[in-house]
Amino acid sequence: MTNNCITEARTDTVTSEVELQPVRSTLSIHKNLQASYYHRNDTHDTHPTLDQEYIKQAKCMLQKVGSWNFDIFLFDQLSNGKSLVDLTFHLFSEYSLIKLFRLDVLKLRHFLVMVQEAYHSQNPYHNALHAADVTQAMYCYLQEPQLFESLTSCDILLGLLAAATHDLDHPGVNQTFLIKSSHHLALLYQNSSVLENHHWKFAVSLLRESGLLSHLSSADRQSLEERLGSLILATDISRQNEYLSEFRAHLDRADLRFNNSQDRHFILQMALKCADICNPCRPWHLSKLWSHKITEEFFSQGDIERRRNLDLSILCDRNTYTVGKIQIGFISFLVEPLFSEWARFSETPLSHIMISHMTSNKFNWTHPPQENMGETTKSTSKTLPQGSLGS
Ligand SMILES: [Zn+2]
């Protein structure tokens, strides 16, 4: 099976008119991934002509992977679109997870390649680049003093795995769309955390297929898979208030204990939630790029809904919303409440920087230098760095 076959199969599954496939077609994605896995010896063979200078620069960037200014778009270009594989592998090495969990290096690489390929590169936002960005943000949070001093290696392994896999096989449309179009995943998961359940189950299937954890006892594997699910399910944005209320209550009572595994797991859930929606807390030049990408995905869904005579989902009508309007609402109702609590929990220079970026980015959208509010995603796509779209 060639890479072209993979591309063709996956093109049929996303935000085109034919993306909503019956179960059989969705499972065929997995078959193709399996084939690609067995026909690939090593990821370095995939791009034999890649400029060695780029590889050197990518390695150089990884030395500063803990910087909040880390430019994932540039890193993705330098790593020839393999940012998720290279970054996650590097972080596993950095934390000595390979040695500690006796992981087979080849199985790890193959697993990460399968993860990268299970993301839909044609999605403007929910693709492997977003997963790489979330993984890098998660690393920054794992390095925060309170977490760094108390998290176990198992917590760190799960945190990184969850970040890398949390949006696996995302179709580029939201749960509302899946429900109103009677998609089989909505039926399977009874309209509840439909996408997140699918991301989790897909991650588990890739873990098992790769054999990455096959040397562990079945009880340990099962425990890891369940905790992985609990982390990924926490990224369901429609349940944000539940998590936030619990977080706020813990902070008010000052009763989070790092020697308690349940508390540490809850902190990991909150860290992953922050990493998932941290775009407005990045420097403006990065934050702005992400804003246009997510808007492009929303508007693409709206276009499909319009063609199918379905009610347009909120934020998806390109004739009503702008990038700026969407961002102001997103920051006000979701990002600010979450990050203000995170800053209470973790009073560090990083939290201060994130709040500062969020405030100034919101100001930029509220008081746009003329072009921001009225920009359409079509016009701004010209400003994206070469190779950043769909990579
Ligand atoms: Zn995400």
Residues whose N, C-alpha, C, O or C-beta is under 5 A from the ligand:
A	BS01	ZN	D167 D276
